[in-house]
């Protein structure tokens, strides 16, 4: 992707004299993007897509608008340019600020993550005409996605009957809650808030850097995804399991910062959406396992691939998925709400 990126950048006056040596690819640790360091403290986010993917341009436009919309909070990189999908760059690319820092140390820097979530969730909602997706009912939308992935991938990804039964049981319990069509607070939501998607700078600010899945939805999902074991184990430089006290402290701090009115409206949804987020992530792992192990299907432009990952990251993800799909791990996570 370097040559197509360089060619696209040279079309812009600011990068007309750029040389190949000026582009520094970062280790491939993301499942959806590659990253290339550019001069001037900039970063190219190369969106992964298969050649000919008809949805790539719309996804890139939504992500670009997310960067624009969230910029005023001062907790996400600024967007500088958009490179539309083209041959060799089928997903296109965004040129954004490069944030100098590292992933959060958890639990020590959970407070910084909570502060960032408070600021981003407080932003005004995008207009109805915005390309940023909107969930009218986050519970039903997330449950439907989870059930879809369960139907397609659960049996293949989770051969252990005990683990599979635990997941099916949790799906049934959530379905029986019948929480659809009940009003819950809607905010700008980030969706993919595992700690590896934050970068802590020298001043201690936790920047949220992966805006691919920003939408209007439930802030409770963001809180859950920041602290569940299925999330905190995902990035090799985080690779931790939080204690119950750590999780309570994170939620308490967030609720204190958003104020009593927002906290009261959100609290009834915290546990249902936490349970649903665990299922959503677990079935994401199931889909990842099945689709990355399967031969490339040229008719499926949305098939996931791990071909771009560096070997060490691929091995870490495989081991994490193995761990998260084990019966003992599933039971330890569910014990939070089943006891």
C-alpha positions in Angstrom: 0.0 0.0 0.0 3.0 2.4 0.4 3.4 3.2 -3.3 -0.3 3.9 -3.9 -0.3 6.0 -0.7 2.8 8.0 -1.8 1.2 8.6 -5.2 -2.0 9.9 -3.7 -0.1 12.1 -1.2 2.0 13.6 -4.0 -1.1 14.9 -5.7 -1.5 17.3 -2.8 0.6 20.4 -2.7 1.6 19.9 0.9 3.2 16.5 0.0 4.3 17.1 -3.5 8.0 16.6 -2.7 7.4 13.6 -0.5 9.8 10.7 -1.0 9.3 7.0 -0.1 11.8 7.3 2.7 9.6 9.9 4.3 6.9 7.3 4.9 7.4 5.0 8.0 4.9 2.1 8.3 4.1 1.3 11.9 3.8 -2.3 13.1 0.6 -3.8 11.9 -1.4 -4.3 15.1 -4.9 -3.2 14.0 -7.6 -5.4 12.5 -9.1 -2.6 10.4 -6.3 -0.1 9.6 -2.7 0.1 8.8 -0.8 3.2 9.9 2.1 5.1 8.3 3.9 8.0 9.9 4.3 11.1 7.8 6.4 14.2 8.2 5.0 17.0 10.2 3.6 14.9 13.1 1.0 13.4 10.8 -0.3 9.8 10.4 -2.0 8.1 7.5 -4.8 5.7 8.6 -5.1 3.2 5.8 -8.5 1.5 5.9 -8.5 -2.2 5.1 -10.9 -3.3 2.4 -11.0 -5.8 -0.5 -10.6 -4.4 -4.0 -14.0 -3.4 -5.3 -15.7 -3.2 -2.0 -18.8 -1.0 -2.8 -19.2 0.1 0.9 -15.6 1.3 1.4 -16.2 5.0 0.3 -19.2 5.4 2.6 -17.4 3.9 5.5 -14.5 6.2 5.0 -16.8 9.2 4.7 -18.5 8.3 8.0 -15.2 7.9 9.7 -13.9 11.3 8.4 -17.1 13.0 9.6 -16.6 11.4 13.0 -13.1 12.9 13.2 -14.6 16.3 12.3 -17.5 16.0 14.8 -15.4 14.9 17.8 -12.6 17.4 17.2 -14.0 20.1 19.5 -13.7 17.8 22.6 -9.9 17.9 22.3 -9.5 14.2 22.9 -9.2 12.8 19.3 -6.7 13.5 16.5 -7.5 16.3 14.1 -8.4 15.3 10.5 -6.2 17.0 7.8 -7.1 15.2 4.6 -9.1 12.4 3.1 -7.8 10.1 0.3 -10.7 8.4 -1.4 -10.6 4.6 -2.2 -8.5 3.9 -5.3 -6.6 1.0 -6.8 -4.0 -0.1 -4.3 -5.8 1.7 -1.5 -9.2 0.0 -1.7 -10.4 1.4 1.7 -8.9 4.9 1.2 -7.0 6.7 3.9 -7.3 9.5 6.4 -4.5 11.9 7.3 -4.7 12.8 11.0 -2.5 14.1 13.8 -0.1 11.6 15.1 -0.5 11.4 18.9 2.8 10.8 20.6 2.4 8.4 23.6 1.5 4.8 24.6 -1.5 2.7 25.4 -2.9 3.3 28.9 -1.6 1.5 31.9 -4.6 -0.2 33.5 -5.9 0.1 36.1 -3.7 3.1 36.9 -4.9 5.2 34.0 -8.6 4.2 33.9 -9.4 7.7 35.3 -7.9 9.3 32.2 -10.0 7.0 29.9 -13.1 7.9 31.9 -12.4 11.6 31.5 -12.1 11.2 27.8 -15.3 9.3 27.5 -17.1 11.9 29.6 -15.9 14.7 27.2 -16.8 12.8 24.0 -20.2 11.6 25.3 -21.0 15.3 26.1 -20.7 16.4 22.5 -23.9 17.4 20.7 -25.4 14.7 18.5 -24.7 15.0 14.8 -27.4 16.2 12.5 -29.9 13.8 11.0 -28.2 14.3 7.6 -24.8 13.3 8.9 -23.2 10.1 7.6 -22.4 9.1 11.2 -24.6 6.1 11.8 -27.5 6.3 14.3 -29.0 3.6 16.5 -32.6 4.5 17.4 -32.6 1.6 19.8 -29.1 0.5 20.8 -30.3 -2.5 22.8 -32.2 -4.0 19.9 -29.6 -3.1 17.3 -26.8 -4.6 19.2 -28.8 -7.7 20.1 -29.7 -8.2 16.5 -26.1 -8.0 15.4 -25.1 -10.4 18.1 -27.7 -12.9 17.2 -26.8 -12.7 13.5 -23.2 -13.5 14.3 -24.2 -16.3 16.7 -26.3 -17.9 14.0 -23.5 -17.7 11.4 -20.4 -18.3 13.4 -21.0 -19.7 16.9 -21.0 -23.4 16.1 -17.9 -23.3 14.0 -15.9 -21.0 16.3 -16.8 -22.6 19.6 -16.6 -26.4 19.4 -16.6 -26.8 23.2 -20.3 -27.6 24.1 -20.0 -26.1 27.6 -18.7 -22.8 26.3 -21.3 -22.7 23.6 -24.1 -23.4 26.0 -23.0 -20.6 28.3 -23.1 -18.1 25.3 -26.5 -19.4 24.2 -27.8 -19.2 27.7 -26.7 -15.5 28.0 -28.3 -14.7 24.7 -31.6 -16.2 25.9 -31.5 -14.3 29.1 -30.9 -11.0 27.4 -33.6 -11.6 24.8 -36.0 -12.4 27.7 -35.2 -9.0 29.3 -37.4 -7.4 26.6 -35.6 -4.1 26.9 -36.2 -3.0 23.3 -38.2 0.1 22.7 -37.5 1.4 26.3 -35.8 4.7 26.2 -32.2 5.0 27.2 -29.8 7.9 26.9 -28.2 8.4 23.5 -24.9 10.1 22.9 -22.1 10.1 20.5 -20.8 6.6 21.1 -17.4 5.2 20.2 -18.2 1.4 20.2 -14.6 0.2 20.1 -13.3 1.6 23.4 -10.9 -1.2 24.4 -7.8 0.3 26.1 -5.6 -0.3 23.1 -7.5 2.3 21.2 -6.4 5.1 23.6 -3.0 6.7 23.6 -1.8 8.5 26.8 0.4 11.5 26.1 3.1 13.0 28.3 0.6 15.2 30.1 -1.6 12.2 31.0 -4.4 12.8 28.6 -5.9 9.7 27.1 -6.6 10.3 23.4 -9.2 8.1 21.7 -7.7 7.4 18.3 -9.9 4.8 16.5 -13.0 6.5 15.2 -14.0 3.9 12.7 -17.2 2.8 14.5 -18.4 6.1 16.0 -22.2 6.4 15.9 -25.1 7.7 17.9 -25.8 5.0 20.5 -25.5 3.9 24.1 -22.7 5.4 26.2 -23.1 2.3 28.4 -21.5 0.1 25.7 -18.4 2.3 25.7 -18.0 1.9 29.5 -18.4 -1.8 29.2 -16.0 -2.3 26.3 -13.4 -0.3 28.1 -13.3 -2.6 31.1 -14.5 -6.1 30.2 -11.8 -8.8 30.1 -12.6 -9.5 26.4 -11.4 -5.9 25.8 -8.6 -5.5 28.2 -6.9 -8.7 27.0 -7.1 -7.7 23.3 -4.0 -5.4 23.0 -0.7 -7.1 23.9 0.6 -4.0 25.6 -2.5 -3.9 27.9 -3.2 -7.6 28.4 -4.8 -7.3 31.8 -7.9 -8.4 33.7 -9.4 -5.7 35.9 -10.6 -6.5 39.4 -14.2 -5.8 40.4 -13.0 -2.9 42.5 -11.2 -1.4 39.4 -14.4 -1.7 37.4 -16.6 -0.1 40.1 -14.1 2.7 40.5 -14.1 3.4 36.7 -17.9 3.5 36.6 -18.2 5.6 39.8 -15.8 8.2 38.5 -17.6 8.4 35.1 -21.0 8.8 36.7 -19.7 11.5 39.1 -18.3 13.4 36.1 -21.5 13.3 34.0 -23.6 14.6 36.8 -26.6 13.4 38.7 -29.3 13.7 36.0 -27.3 11.8 33.3 -26.1 9.3 35.9 -29.7 8.5 37.0 -30.8 8.0 33.4 -27.9 5.8 32.6 -27.6 3.6 35.6 -30.5 1.2 34.8 -28.8 0.4 31.5 -25.3 -0.2 32.8 -25.5 -3.9 33.5 -27.8 -4.9 30.7 -25.6 -3.2 28.2 -22.5 -4.6 29.8 -23.8 -8.1 29.4 -24.8 -7.3 25.8 -21.3 -5.8 25.1 -19.7 -9.0 26.3 -21.8 -11.0 24.0 -21.2 -8.6 21.1 -17.4 -8.9 21.6 -17.5 -12.7 22.1 -19.4 -13.1 18.8 -17.0 -10.7 17.1 -14.3 -13.1 18.1 -16.3 -16.0 16.7 -16.7 -14.2 13.4 -13.0 -13.3 13.4 -11.9 -16.8 14.0 -14.2 -18.4 11.3 -13.6 -15.8 8.6 -9.8 -15.4 9.0 -9.3 -19.2 9.0 -11.5 -19.7 5.9 -10.1 -19.5 2.4 -10.7 -16.1 0.7 -14.1 -16.0 -0.8 -13.9 -13.5 -3.7 -17.7 -13.1 -3.7 -17.7 -11.9 -0.1 -16.3 -8.4 0.0 -16.9 -8.1 3.7 -15.0 -11.2 4.7 -12.5 -10.4 7.5 -8.8 -11.1 7.0 -5.8 -11.1 9.2 -3.4 -11.0 6.3 -2.2 -7.5 7.2 -1.3 -8.3 10.8 2.3 -8.8 11.9 2.8 -12.4 13.1 3.2 -11.5 16.8 -0.1 -9.6 16.8 -1.8 -12.4 15.0 -0.5 -14.9 17.5 -1.6 -12.7 20.4 -5.1 -12.3 19.0 -5.4 -16.1 18.4 -4.3 -16.8 21.9 -6.7 -14.2 23.3 -9.6 -15.6 21.4 -8.7 -19.1 22.6 -8.8 -17.8 26.2 -12.0 -15.8 25.9 -13.9 -18.7 24.3 -12.9 -21.2 27.1 -15.6 -22.2 29.5 -13.7 -21.1 32.6 -13.1 -17.6 31.2 -16.8 -17.3 30.1 -18.0 -18.3 33.6 -15.6 -16.0 35.3 -16.9 -13.0 33.3 -20.6 -14.0 33.7 -20.0 -14.4 37.5 -20.1 -10.6 37.7 -23.8 -10.6 37.0 -24.9 -14.1 37.7 -24.1 -14.2 41.4 
